[in-house]
Amino acid sequence: MQVSPSRYEGLTEAVRGYETTGVPLVAYDGQTFKPSGFSDDVGMYDFIPRIAHGLGLTVEQAIDVFFIGMVLASLAVGLLGAFRCFRSWWAKGWAAVMLVVVAFECFDHGSVYLVPPCLAMAVVPWFVSYVKNERFERSFLVFGFLGGVVLGAGQFIRAQSATPILLFMACALILDRGQSSKGRIAVLALVVAGFLVPLTYFNVLLDRRDAWLAERQPGYVQPLKQHPKWHSIYIGLGYLPNDLGIRYRDDIAISKVLELDPDSGYLTPRYEAVLRGEVARIARERPGFVARTVGAKLWAMGGHLLFFANIGLLAAAWRPRRRSMEIAFWLALAFSALPGVLVMPHAKYVLGFVALAALYGVVEVGQLTAADLRQLAIRSGVLMRQVGEAIEGRARMAGGAPVTGDTKLSASGSERDRDLEPRSRVKTARRPPAA
Protein backbone atom coordinates (compact mmCIF):
# COMPACT_ATOMS: atom_id res chain seq x y z
CA MET A 1 0.00 0.00 0.00
CA GLN A 2 1.54 3.25 -1.13
CA VAL A 3 2.13 6.19 1.20
CA SER A 4 3.98 9.43 0.50
CA PRO A 5 7.74 9.56 1.28
CA SER A 6 7.19 12.08 4.08
CA ARG A 7 4.54 9.89 5.73
CA TYR A 8 6.71 6.79 5.35
CA GLU A 9 9.60 8.59 7.05
CA GLY A 10 7.28 9.79 9.80
CA LEU A 11 5.92 6.29 10.37
CA THR A 12 9.44 4.84 10.49
CA GLU A 13 10.40 7.37 13.16
CA ALA A 14 7.15 6.70 15.04
CA VAL A 15 7.86 2.95 15.11
CA ARG A 16 11.41 3.60 16.29
CA GLY A 17 10.20 6.01 18.96
CA TYR A 18 7.54 3.64 20.27
CA GLU A 19 10.00 0.74 20.45
CA THR A 20 12.55 2.95 22.23
CA THR A 21 10.31 4.72 24.75
CA GLY A 22 7.06 2.78 24.89
CA VAL A 23 5.26 6.13 24.68
CA PRO A 24 2.72 6.39 21.84
CA LEU A 25 3.06 9.23 19.32
CA VAL A 26 6.71 9.94 20.18
CA ALA A 27 9.04 9.77 17.18
CA TYR A 28 12.80 9.19 17.23
CA ASP A 29 15.02 10.10 14.28
CA GLY A 30 18.19 8.57 15.77
CA GLN A 31 19.24 11.78 17.52
CA THR A 32 16.25 13.52 19.10
CA PHE A 33 12.76 12.71 20.24
CA LYS A 34 9.89 14.66 18.72
CA PRO A 35 6.12 14.46 18.23
CA SER A 36 5.16 11.90 15.60
CA GLY A 37 2.80 12.82 12.81
CA PHE A 38 3.80 16.49 12.86
CA SER A 39 1.43 18.50 10.62
CA ASP A 40 -0.52 15.31 9.89
CA ASP A 41 -3.45 13.42 11.41
CA VAL A 42 -2.09 11.35 14.26
CA GLY A 43 -4.26 8.22 14.20
CA MET A 44 -2.10 6.03 11.99
CA TYR A 45 1.02 7.08 13.93
CA ASP A 46 -0.50 5.31 16.93
CA PHE A 47 -2.02 2.23 15.26
CA ILE A 48 0.80 1.29 12.85
CA PRO A 49 3.63 1.33 15.46
CA ARG A 50 1.47 -0.84 17.72
CA ILE A 51 0.88 -3.31 14.87
CA ALA A 52 4.57 -3.39 13.96
CA HIS A 53 5.65 -3.86 17.57
CA GLY A 54 2.93 -6.34 18.55
CA LEU A 55 3.24 -8.59 15.49
CA GLY A 56 6.97 -8.17 14.91
CA LEU A 57 6.50 -6.67 11.44
CA THR A 58 8.53 -4.22 9.42
CA VAL A 59 7.18 -0.75 8.77
CA GLU A 60 6.14 -1.71 5.21
CA GLN A 61 4.32 -4.81 6.42
CA ALA A 62 2.55 -2.92 9.21
CA ILE A 63 1.39 -0.27 6.71
CA ASP A 64 -0.01 -2.98 4.42
CA VAL A 65 -1.77 -4.77 7.28
CA PHE A 66 -3.33 -1.54 8.50
CA PHE A 67 -4.58 -0.07 5.23
CA ILE A 68 -5.37 -3.24 3.26
CA GLY A 69 -7.10 -4.68 6.30
CA MET A 70 -9.16 -1.50 6.61
CA VAL A 71 -10.34 -1.69 2.99
CA LEU A 72 -11.18 -5.39 3.07
CA ALA A 73 -12.96 -5.18 6.42
CA SER A 74 -14.99 -2.16 5.28
CA LEU A 75 -15.90 -3.89 2.02
CA ALA A 76 -17.04 -7.04 3.83
CA VAL A 77 -19.10 -5.11 6.39
CA GLY A 78 -20.59 -2.92 3.65
CA LEU A 79 -21.61 -5.93 1.55
CA LEU A 80 -23.35 -7.53 4.53
CA GLY A 81 -25.16 -4.26 5.20
CA ALA A 82 -26.19 -3.91 1.55
CA PHE A 83 -27.50 -7.48 1.37
CA ARG A 84 -29.49 -6.79 4.54
CA CYS A 85 -30.80 -3.52 3.13
CA PHE A 86 -32.07 -4.77 -0.26
CA ARG A 87 -34.24 -7.73 -1.21
CA SER A 88 -34.12 -7.78 -5.00
CA TRP A 89 -31.28 -9.55 -6.73
CA TRP A 90 -30.48 -6.61 -9.04
CA ALA A 91 -30.20 -4.20 -6.09
CA LYS A 92 -27.85 -6.54 -4.23
CA GLY A 93 -25.82 -7.12 -7.39
CA TRP A 94 -25.56 -3.43 -8.18
CA ALA A 95 -24.56 -2.66 -4.58
CA ALA A 96 -21.84 -5.31 -4.75
CA VAL A 97 -20.51 -3.91 -8.03
CA MET A 98 -20.34 -0.32 -6.80
CA LEU A 99 -18.81 -1.24 -3.43
CA VAL A 100 -16.10 -3.22 -5.21
CA VAL A 101 -15.49 -0.22 -7.51
CA VAL A 102 -15.05 2.03 -4.47
CA ALA A 103 -12.71 -0.53 -2.88
CA PHE A 104 -10.55 -0.57 -6.02
CA GLU A 105 -10.43 3.24 -5.90
CA CYS A 106 -9.14 2.91 -2.34
CA PHE A 107 -6.42 0.46 -3.37
CA ASP A 108 -5.47 2.69 -6.28
CA HIS A 109 -4.87 5.81 -4.18
CA GLY A 110 -3.95 4.33 -0.80
CA SER A 111 -2.65 6.08 2.31
CA VAL A 112 -4.97 8.04 4.60
CA TYR A 113 -7.10 9.05 1.61
CA LEU A 114 -8.93 5.72 1.81
CA VAL A 115 -10.27 6.36 5.33
CA PRO A 116 -13.36 8.45 4.32
CA PRO A 117 -14.62 5.90 1.73
CA CYS A 118 -13.96 3.01 4.11
CA LEU A 119 -16.08 4.68 6.80
CA ALA A 120 -18.86 5.29 4.27
CA MET A 121 -18.79 1.69 3.01
CA ALA A 122 -18.89 0.23 6.51
CA VAL A 123 -21.53 2.48 8.10
CA VAL A 124 -23.97 3.84 5.49
CA PRO A 125 -25.48 0.55 4.17
CA TRP A 126 -26.21 -0.70 7.68
CA PHE A 127 -27.67 2.64 8.74
CA VAL A 128 -29.97 2.79 5.71
CA SER A 129 -31.12 -0.78 6.35
CA TYR A 130 -32.22 0.18 9.85
CA VAL A 131 -33.82 3.50 8.93
CA LYS A 132 -35.88 2.11 6.03
CA ASN A 133 -37.42 -0.47 8.34
CA GLU A 134 -40.71 0.82 9.76
CA ARG A 135 -40.25 -1.30 12.88
CA PHE A 136 -37.56 -0.13 15.32
CA GLU A 137 -34.97 -2.83 16.06
CA ARG A 138 -33.06 -2.92 19.32
CA SER A 139 -29.91 -3.90 17.47
CA PHE A 140 -30.08 -0.40 15.97
CA LEU A 141 -28.92 0.87 19.38
CA VAL A 142 -25.88 -1.41 19.34
CA PHE A 143 -25.07 -0.32 15.78
CA GLY A 144 -25.35 3.35 16.81
CA PHE A 145 -22.73 3.01 19.54
CA LEU A 146 -20.31 0.83 17.53
CA GLY A 147 -20.73 3.05 14.48
CA GLY A 148 -19.89 6.09 16.60
CA VAL A 149 -16.70 4.42 17.86
CA VAL A 150 -15.62 3.56 14.30
CA LEU A 151 -16.34 7.08 13.08
CA GLY A 152 -14.46 8.64 16.00
CA ALA A 153 -11.37 6.52 15.31
CA GLY A 154 -11.51 7.39 11.63
CA GLN A 155 -11.70 11.08 12.45
CA PHE A 156 -8.23 10.91 14.00
CA ILE A 157 -6.75 8.91 11.14
CA ARG A 158 -8.02 11.40 8.56
CA ALA A 159 -9.38 14.78 9.68
CA GLN A 160 -13.08 15.35 8.96
CA SER A 161 -13.43 11.91 7.40
CA ALA A 162 -16.36 11.05 9.68
CA THR A 163 -18.12 14.44 9.63
CA PRO A 164 -20.18 13.88 6.42
CA ILE A 165 -21.44 10.54 7.72
CA LEU A 166 -22.31 12.03 11.11
CA LEU A 167 -24.26 14.77 9.34
CA PHE A 168 -26.00 12.13 7.20
CA MET A 169 -27.01 10.05 10.22
CA ALA A 170 -28.10 13.02 12.32
CA CYS A 171 -30.17 14.54 9.52
CA ALA A 172 -31.88 11.26 8.66
CA LEU A 173 -32.69 10.50 12.31
CA ILE A 174 -34.01 13.99 13.03
CA LEU A 175 -36.15 14.34 9.89
CA ASP A 176 -37.38 10.76 9.54
CA ARG A 177 -40.87 10.02 10.85
CA GLY A 178 -41.01 6.31 10.11
CA GLN A 179 -39.88 5.16 13.57
CA SER A 180 -40.54 6.25 17.14
CA SER A 181 -38.94 9.53 18.19
CA LYS A 182 -37.60 7.99 21.40
CA GLY A 183 -35.78 5.30 19.48
CA ARG A 184 -34.27 7.77 17.03
CA ILE A 185 -33.10 10.06 19.83
CA ALA A 186 -31.56 7.09 21.66
CA VAL A 187 -29.65 6.01 18.55
CA LEU A 188 -28.36 9.53 17.95
CA ALA A 189 -27.23 9.82 21.58
CA LEU A 190 -25.39 6.49 21.35
CA VAL A 191 -23.67 7.56 18.12
CA VAL A 192 -22.37 10.69 19.89
CA ALA A 193 -21.33 8.65 22.95
CA GLY A 194 -19.45 6.16 20.80
CA PHE A 195 -17.78 8.97 18.88
CA LEU A 196 -16.48 10.51 22.12
CA VAL A 197 -14.68 7.31 23.16
CA PRO A 198 -11.78 7.51 20.63
CA LEU A 199 -11.88 11.31 20.89
CA THR A 200 -11.10 11.06 24.60
CA TYR A 201 -8.55 8.31 24.02
CA PHE A 202 -6.51 10.27 21.49
CA ASN A 203 -6.64 13.51 23.46
CA VAL A 204 -5.25 11.67 26.50
CA LEU A 205 -2.47 10.19 24.34
CA LEU A 206 -1.58 13.61 22.95
CA ASP A 207 -1.48 15.19 26.41
CA ARG A 208 0.78 12.41 27.73
CA ARG A 209 3.03 12.68 24.70
CA ASP A 210 3.37 16.47 25.10
CA ALA A 211 4.04 16.14 28.84
CA TRP A 212 6.74 13.49 28.20
CA LEU A 213 8.49 15.64 25.60
CA ALA A 214 8.19 18.85 27.66
CA GLU A 215 10.03 17.19 30.59
CA ARG A 216 12.98 16.28 28.37
CA GLN A 217 13.08 19.23 25.97
CA PRO A 218 13.08 22.73 27.50
CA GLY A 219 11.15 25.16 25.33
CA TYR A 220 9.08 22.41 23.74
CA VAL A 221 6.22 23.92 21.68
CA GLN A 222 3.06 21.87 21.35
CA PRO A 223 2.28 21.30 17.64
CA LEU A 224 -1.10 21.66 15.98
CA LYS A 225 -3.47 18.84 16.87
CA GLN A 226 -5.21 19.00 13.51
CA HIS A 227 -4.37 18.98 9.84
CA PRO A 228 -3.54 22.51 8.60
CA LYS A 229 -6.43 24.03 6.64
CA TRP A 230 -5.31 27.37 5.24
CA HIS A 231 -2.04 25.98 3.94
CA SER A 232 -4.03 23.61 1.70
CA ILE A 233 -6.68 26.19 0.77
CA TYR A 234 -4.02 28.70 -0.30
CA ILE A 235 -2.14 26.36 -2.62
CA GLY A 236 -5.52 25.05 -3.83
CA LEU A 237 -5.97 28.43 -5.53
CA GLY A 238 -3.37 27.17 -7.99
CA TYR A 239 -5.81 24.73 -9.61
CA LEU A 240 -5.94 26.93 -12.72
CA PRO A 241 -2.97 28.71 -14.32
CA ASN A 242 -2.71 32.19 -12.82
CA ASP A 243 -0.51 35.28 -12.67
CA LEU A 244 -0.27 35.20 -8.87
CA GLY A 245 2.44 32.55 -8.88
CA ILE A 246 0.28 30.10 -6.88
CA ARG A 247 0.74 26.42 -7.63
CA TYR A 248 -0.35 23.32 -5.78
CA ARG A 249 2.99 22.86 -4.05
CA ASP A 250 3.84 23.12 -0.36
CA ASP A 251 6.88 25.30 -1.00
CA ILE A 252 4.65 27.99 -2.55
CA ALA A 253 2.79 28.48 0.74
CA ILE A 254 6.00 28.29 2.77
CA SER A 255 7.64 30.97 0.61
CA LYS A 256 4.63 33.27 0.96
CA VAL A 257 4.66 32.99 4.76
CA LEU A 258 8.42 33.62 4.88
CA GLU A 259 7.84 36.71 2.77
CA LEU A 260 5.06 38.09 4.99
CA ASP A 261 6.09 36.86 8.46
CA PRO A 262 9.51 35.16 8.60
CA ASP A 263 9.26 34.48 12.35
CA SER A 264 5.93 32.65 12.27
CA GLY A 265 7.39 29.13 12.13
CA TYR A 266 6.14 26.23 10.05
CA LEU A 267 2.52 25.07 10.45
CA THR A 268 2.02 26.99 13.67
CA PRO A 269 -1.21 28.84 14.48
CA ARG A 270 0.58 32.03 13.44
CA TYR A 271 1.57 30.41 10.14
CA GLU A 272 -2.06 29.45 9.47
CA ALA A 273 -3.24 32.96 10.35
CA VAL A 274 -0.88 34.47 7.77
CA LEU A 275 -2.25 32.26 4.99
CA ARG A 276 -5.83 32.87 6.10
CA GLY A 277 -5.26 36.59 5.70
CA GLU A 278 -3.66 36.09 2.29
CA VAL A 279 -6.60 34.01 1.04
CA ALA A 280 -9.00 36.70 2.28
CA ARG A 281 -6.99 39.41 0.51
CA ILE A 282 -7.04 37.53 -2.80
CA ALA A 283 -10.81 36.96 -2.47
CA ARG A 284 -11.35 40.71 -1.96
CA GLU A 285 -9.03 41.91 -4.69
CA ARG A 286 -9.50 39.15 -7.28
CA PRO A 287 -13.07 37.84 -6.88
CA GLY A 288 -13.27 36.88 -10.56
CA PHE A 289 -10.19 34.68 -10.28
CA VAL A 290 -11.57 32.97 -7.17
CA ALA A 291 -14.96 32.45 -8.83
CA ARG A 292 -13.38 30.88 -11.94
CA THR A 293 -11.25 28.59 -9.81
CA VAL A 294 -14.19 27.46 -7.68
CA GLY A 295 -16.34 27.01 -10.79
CA ALA A 296 -13.74 24.79 -12.42
CA LYS A 297 -13.51 22.67 -9.28
CA LEU A 298 -17.30 22.37 -9.08
CA TRP A 299 -17.34 21.19 -12.70
CA ALA A 300 -14.82 18.48 -11.86
CA MET A 301 -16.84 17.43 -8.80
CA GLY A 302 -19.92 17.19 -10.99
CA GLY A 303 -18.05 14.75 -13.20
CA HIS A 304 -17.27 12.56 -10.16
CA LEU A 305 -20.95 12.64 -9.17
CA LEU A 306 -22.19 11.65 -12.63
CA PHE A 307 -19.67 8.83 -12.96
CA PHE A 308 -20.18 7.18 -9.57
CA ALA A 309 -23.88 7.89 -8.92
CA ASN A 310 -24.64 7.17 -12.62
CA ILE A 311 -28.04 5.46 -13.04
CA GLY A 312 -28.90 6.25 -9.44
CA LEU A 313 -29.50 9.84 -10.51
CA LEU A 314 -32.05 8.65 -13.08
CA ALA A 315 -33.67 6.43 -10.45
CA ALA A 316 -33.88 9.37 -8.05
CA ALA A 317 -35.65 11.47 -10.66
CA TRP A 318 -37.92 8.58 -11.61
CA ARG A 319 -39.02 7.66 -8.07
CA PRO A 320 -37.75 10.02 -5.35
CA ARG A 321 -37.11 8.57 -1.89
CA ARG A 322 -38.41 9.90 1.37
CA ARG A 323 -37.46 13.54 1.74
CA SER A 324 -35.49 12.91 4.94
CA MET A 325 -33.14 10.48 3.21
CA GLU A 326 -32.71 12.73 0.18
CA ILE A 327 -31.80 15.73 2.34
CA ALA A 328 -29.44 13.61 4.44
CA PHE A 329 -27.57 12.28 1.41
CA TRP A 330 -27.22 15.64 -0.31
CA LEU A 331 -26.07 17.32 2.91
CA ALA A 332 -23.37 14.67 3.32
CA LEU A 333 -22.38 14.97 -0.35
CA ALA A 334 -22.12 18.76 -0.07
CA PHE A 335 -19.85 18.58 2.97
CA SER A 336 -17.67 15.81 1.56
CA ALA A 337 -17.22 17.88 -1.62
CA LEU A 338 -15.56 20.73 0.32
CA PRO A 339 -12.00 19.30 0.07
CA GLY A 340 -12.42 19.21 -3.71
CA VAL A 341 -13.88 22.71 -3.93
CA LEU A 342 -11.58 24.41 -1.41
CA VAL A 343 -8.38 22.48 -2.17
CA MET A 344 -8.22 20.12 -5.15
CA PRO A 345 -10.85 17.95 -6.89
CA HIS A 346 -8.37 15.18 -7.58
CA ALA A 347 -9.87 11.75 -6.96
CA LYS A 348 -7.67 10.84 -3.99
CA TYR A 349 -8.72 13.95 -2.08
CA VAL A 350 -12.44 13.37 -2.62
CA LEU A 351 -12.74 9.61 -2.16
CA GLY A 352 -15.27 10.22 0.60
CA PHE A 353 -17.45 12.12 -1.88
CA VAL A 354 -16.94 9.34 -4.44
CA ALA A 355 -18.07 6.67 -1.96
CA LEU A 356 -21.14 8.64 -0.87
CA ALA A 357 -22.09 9.30 -4.51
CA ALA A 358 -21.82 5.58 -5.27
CA LEU A 359 -23.87 4.68 -2.19
CA TYR A 360 -26.50 7.28 -3.08
CA GLY A 361 -26.85 5.69 -6.50
CA VAL A 362 -27.05 2.22 -4.97
CA VAL A 363 -29.79 3.23 -2.53
CA GLU A 364 -31.79 4.94 -5.27
CA VAL A 365 -31.56 1.93 -7.59
CA GLY A 366 -32.46 -0.37 -4.71
CA GLN A 367 -35.89 1.22 -4.29
CA LEU A 368 -36.99 0.44 -7.86
CA THR A 369 -39.31 -2.43 -8.68
CA ALA A 370 -39.01 -4.67 -11.72
CA ALA A 371 -41.71 -2.64 -13.46
CA ASP A 372 -39.82 0.57 -12.64
CA LEU A 373 -36.66 -0.84 -14.19
CA ARG A 374 -38.47 -1.80 -17.41
CA GLN A 375 -40.11 1.62 -17.69
CA LEU A 376 -36.82 3.38 -16.91
CA ALA A 377 -35.04 1.36 -19.59
CA ILE A 378 -37.76 2.19 -22.13
CA ARG A 379 -37.75 5.89 -21.28
CA SER A 380 -33.94 5.98 -21.39
CA GLY A 381 -33.95 4.32 -24.81
CA VAL A 382 -36.54 6.78 -26.15
CA LEU A 383 -34.58 9.70 -24.76
CA MET A 384 -31.32 8.50 -26.32
CA ARG A 385 -33.05 7.96 -29.69
CA GLN A 386 -34.53 11.47 -29.60
CA VAL A 387 -31.17 12.96 -28.75
CA GLY A 388 -29.56 11.05 -31.60
CA GLU A 389 -32.20 12.20 -34.08
CA ALA A 390 -31.82 15.80 -32.94
CA ILE A 391 -28.05 15.65 -33.40
CA GLU A 392 -28.44 14.04 -36.83
CA GLY A 393 -30.96 16.68 -37.90
CA ARG A 394 -28.71 19.53 -36.82
CA ALA A 395 -25.79 17.96 -38.66
CA ARG A 396 -27.81 17.74 -41.91
CA MET A 397 -29.01 21.33 -41.59
CA ALA A 398 -25.49 22.56 -40.89
CA GLY A 399 -24.08 20.63 -43.87
CA GLY A 400 -26.86 21.61 -46.28
CA ALA A 401 -27.62 18.00 -47.23
CA PRO A 402 -30.80 17.52 -49.34
CA VAL A 403 -33.79 16.08 -47.57
CA THR A 404 -35.29 13.01 -49.24
CA GLY A 405 -38.55 11.30 -48.67
CA ASP A 406 -36.80 8.22 -47.27
CA THR A 407 -35.16 10.18 -44.48
CA LYS A 408 -36.74 9.56 -41.06
CA LEU A 409 -37.35 12.77 -39.23
CA SER A 410 -39.18 13.78 -36.13
CA ALA A 411 -42.58 15.43 -36.51
CA SER A 412 -41.19 18.89 -35.91
CA GLY A 413 -38.34 18.31 -38.33
CA SER A 414 -40.73 17.08 -41.07
CA GLU A 415 -42.92 20.15 -40.77
CA ARG A 416 -39.90 22.43 -40.89
CA ASP A 417 -38.55 20.70 -44.01
CA ARG A 418 -41.94 20.92 -45.75
CA ASP A 419 -41.90 24.67 -45.23
CA LEU A 420 -38.54 24.82 -46.99
CA GLU A 421 -39.60 22.87 -50.12
CA PRO A 422 -39.25 24.75 -53.47
CA ARG A 423 -42.40 26.35 -54.76
CA SER A 424 -41.92 24.69 -58.17
CA ARG A 425 -42.92 21.36 -56.62
CA VAL A 426 -46.31 22.67 -55.49
CA LYS A 427 -49.10 21.97 -57.99
CA THR A 428 -51.10 25.09 -58.96
CA ALA A 429 -54.11 25.51 -61.29
CA ARG A 430 -53.42 27.02 -64.72
CA ARG A 431 -54.98 30.35 -65.53
CA PRO A 432 -57.31 30.42 -68.58
CA PRO A 433 -55.90 32.26 -71.60
CA ALA A 434 -56.83 35.87 -72.02
CA ALA A 435 -59.75 36.54 -74.32
Residue pairs with C-beta under 8 A, 6 or more apart in sequence:
1 63
1 64
1 66
1 67
1 68
1 107
1 110
1 111
2 110
2 111
3 11
3 63
3 110
3 111
4 111
7 40
7 111
7 112
8 59
8 63
10 27
10 36
10 37
10 38
10 40
10 45
11 44
11 45
11 48
11 49
11 59
11 62
11 63
12 59
13 27
13 28
13 29
13 34
13 36
14 25
14 26
14 27
14 36
14 37
14 45
14 48
14 49
15 48
15 49
15 52
15 53
15 59
15 62
16 27
16 28
16 29
16 30
17 23
17 26
17 27
17 28
17 33
17 36
17 49
18 24
18 26
18 49
18 50
18 53
19 49
19 53
20 28
21 28
21 33
21 212
23 208
23 209
23 212
24 46
24 49
24 50
24 205
24 208
24 209
25 35
25 36
25 37
25 42
25 45
25 46
25 205
25 206
25 209
26 33
26 34
26 35
26 36
26 209
26 212
26 213
27 33
27 34
27 35
27 36
27 37
27 38
27 45
28 34
32 217
33 213
33 216
33 217
34 213
35 209
35 210
35 213
35 223
36 42
36 45
36 49
37 44
37 45
38 223
38 267
39 223
39 224
39 227
39 228
39 266
39 267
40 112
40 227
41 112
41 156
41 157
41 158
41 159
41 226
41 227
42 156
42 202
42 205
42 206
42 225
43 153
43 154
43 155
43 156
43 157
43 158
43 202
44 66
44 112
44 157
46 202
46 205
47 66
47 157
48 59
48 62
48 63
48 66
49 62
51 57
51 62
51 65
51 66
52 58
52 59
52 61
52 62
55 62
55 65
57 65
67 110
67 111
67 114
68 107
70 114
70 115
70 118
71 103
71 106
71 107
71 114
71 118
72 103
73 118
73 122
74 103
74 117
74 118
74 119
74 121
74 122
75 99
75 100
75 103
75 121
77 121
77 122
77 126
78 99
78 121
78 122
78 124
78 125
79 95
79 96
79 99
79 125
80 126
81 122
81 124
81 125
81 126
81 128
81 129
82 92
82 95
82 96
82 99
82 125
82 362
83 92
83 95
84 125
84 126
84 129
85 95
85 125
85 126
85 128
85 129
85 132
85 363
85 366
86 92
86 95
86 366
88 366
88 369
88 370
90 365
90 373
91 362
91 365
91 366
91 368
94 362
94 365
94 366
95 125
95 362
95 366
98 308
98 358
98 359
98 361
98 362
99 121
99 358
99 362
101 308
101 358
102 117
102 120
102 121
102 308
102 351
102 354
102 355
102 358
103 121
105 117
105 347
105 351
105 354
105 355
106 113
106 114
106 117
106 118
106 351
107 114
109 347
109 348
109 351
111 348
112 157
112 158
113 158
113 348
113 349
113 351
114 351
115 154
115 157
115 158
115 161
116 154
116 158
116 161
116 164
116 336
116 351
116 352
116 355
117 351
117 352
117 354
117 355
118 154
119 150
119 151
119 154
119 161
119 162
119 165
119 352
120 164
120 165
120 352
120 355
120 356
120 359
121 355
121 359
122 150
123 147
123 150
123 151
123 165
123 169
124 165
124 168
124 356
124 359
125 359
125 362
126 143
126 147
127 143
127 147
127 168
127 169
127 172
128 325
128 363
130 137
130 139
130 140
130 143
131 172
131 173
131 176
131 178
131 179
131 325
132 178
133 178
133 179
134 178
134 179
135 179
136 179
136 180
136 183
140 183
140 187
141 183
141 186
141 187
141 190
143 187
144 186
144 187
144 188
144 189
144 190
144 191
144 194
145 190
145 191
145 193
145 194
146 194
147 169
147 191
147 194
148 190
148 191
148 192
148 193
148 194
148 195
148 196
148 197
149 194
149 195
149 197
149 198
150 194
151 162
151 165
151 166
151 191
151 194
151 195
152 162
152 194
152 195
152 196
152 197
152 198
152 199
153 198
154 161
154 162
155 161
155 162
155 163
155 195
155 198
155 199
156 198
156 199
156 202
159 226
159 227
160 339
161 352
162 195
163 335
164 332
164 333
164 335
164 336
164 352
164 356
165 332
166 191
166 195
167 328
167 331
167 332
167 335
168 328
168 329
168 331
168 332
168 356
169 188
169 191
169 328
170 188
170 191
171 324
171 327
171 328
171 331
171 332
172 324
172 325
172 328
173 184
173 185
173 187
173 188
174 184
174 188
175 323
175 324
175 327
175 328
176 184
176 322
176 324
176 325
177 324
178 322
206 225
210 220
210 222
213 220
214 220
221 265
221 268
223 267
224 267
224 268
224 269
224 272
228 267
228 271
228 272
229 272
230 272
230 273
230 275
230 276
230 279
231 250
231 253
231 267
231 271
231 272
231 275
232 342
232 343
233 275
233 279
233 342
233 343
234 246
234 252
234 253
234 256
234 275
234 278
234 279
235 246
235 247
235 248
235 249
235 250
235 252
235 253
235 343
236 248
236 342
236 343
236 344
237 244
237 246
237 279
237 282
237 289
237 290
237 293
238 246
238 247
238 248
238 249
238 252
239 248
239 293
239 296
239 297
239 344
239 345
240 292
240 293
240 296
242 289
242 293
244 282
244 286
244 289
245 252
246 252
248 344
253 275
254 266
256 274
256 275
256 278
257 264
257 271
257 274
257 275
260 274
260 278
261 270
261 271
261 274
264 270
264 271
264 273
264 274
265 271
282 289
282 290
283 290
294 341
297 340
297 341
297 344
297 345
298 341
300 340
300 345
301 337
301 340
301 341
301 345
301 350
301 353
304 340
304 345
304 347
304 350
304 353
304 354
304 357
305 313
305 333
305 353
305 357
306 313
308 354
308 357
308 358
308 361
309 357
309 358
309 360
309 361
309 364
310 361
311 361
311 365
312 360
312 361
312 362
312 363
312 364
312 365
313 361
313 364
314 376
314 380
315 361
315 364
315 365
315 367
315 368
315 372
315 376
316 326
316 360
316 364
318 368
318 372
318 375
318 376
318 379
319 367
319 368
319 372
320 326
321 363
321 364
321 367
325 363
329 356
329 360
329 363
332 356
333 353
333 356
333 357
333 360
336 350
336 352
336 353
336 356
337 350
337 353
339 349
339 350
339 352
339 353
340 346
340 349
340 350
340 353
343 349
347 354
368 376
386 410
389 408
389 409
389 410
389 413
390 410
393 409
393 410
393 413
396 403
396 407
403 409
403 417
403 420
409 417
